[in-house]
Amino acid sequence: MCTYTTVKDSVDGSAKGPGGSWFHVSDVTVYFDHPVHAMAEHTLNIDFADPSKGPSARVALELTASSARALVAAIQEALAAVPAEMAGLEA
């Protein structure tokens, strides 16, 4: 196993899972390791889950390092365009 650091945190959102059903996600796990499916030697793996609903309430992403960096930049750019009061950043 090549996991360097595993980061776990709480989140509040929704994800579309198996069968197209939506479910609440409360946990995120991020780590860099060998992918299960992606055609790369190593990927940044992101798992969104609701552990209270069992193992099927999970959405997994496997991104190359460059794709993960592009995703972070896209998220930062999108959030920077949101008015502070909408993004929960009231002064």
N, C-alpha and C positions, 0 to 999 in steps of 0.2 A: 504494500500500500504506500502511495506517495503523498498522501494528504499532508500538507504543510501546516495549515491552520484551519480549524473548523470554527466558523462563527455562527452562533445561534442567537436569534433575537425574536421578539414578539412583533407581530404586525397586525393590522386590522384591515381586511379587504375581502375580496371574493375572487374565486377562480372557477373556470369551467373545467370540469373533470370528465371522467369516463362516461360515455353515453350522452354527453352534452349537458349534463346537469350542473348547475351552479352550486357552490358551497362556500361557507365562510372559511377564510384562512386566518389562523392565529399565530402560526409559527413559521419562521424561515430559517433555513440552514444553508450556509454558503461555504464551499470548500473547493480546492484545486486538486484534481486527481485524474485517474484514468476514467474515461467515459464508459458508459454501458452501451450506448448506441451511436453517438457521433463519430464521424470518421476523422478522428484526430488522436494523437498519442496522449495528450492531456487536455482537460477542459476545466473551465470554471463551472462548477455545478451548483445550481440553486434549486432548492426544494421548498415549495410552499405547501403547508399542510394544516389540517385540523385534526390533531391527534385524538380528540374526543370522538371522532367519527370513524376511527380505524384506519388501516393502511391504504384503503382505496381513496380516501379524501386527501389526495396529494397530486401536485403538479410539479414535474421535474424539468429543469432546463439544463442543457449541456452546451456551453458556449466556448469557442476558442478564446484565448486571451484577448486578441484584438477585437473580437465581437463583443466581449464583455466590457472592454474599455469604451467602445462605441456606444453601447447601451447606457453606461454610466453618464457619458457626455450628453446623450439624447435626453435622459431623465433630468439632468441638471438644466439643460436648455429649456425644456418644457416647463419645469417648475419655476425658472427665473422669469418666465413670461406671465405667471399667474399673479394677480393682485394679492398683496400681503394678507388682506382680510379673508380672502378665499382659501389661502394656503395655510391658515392657522398661524400666521406670523404677525399678529397684531402687535403694534408697537406699545 
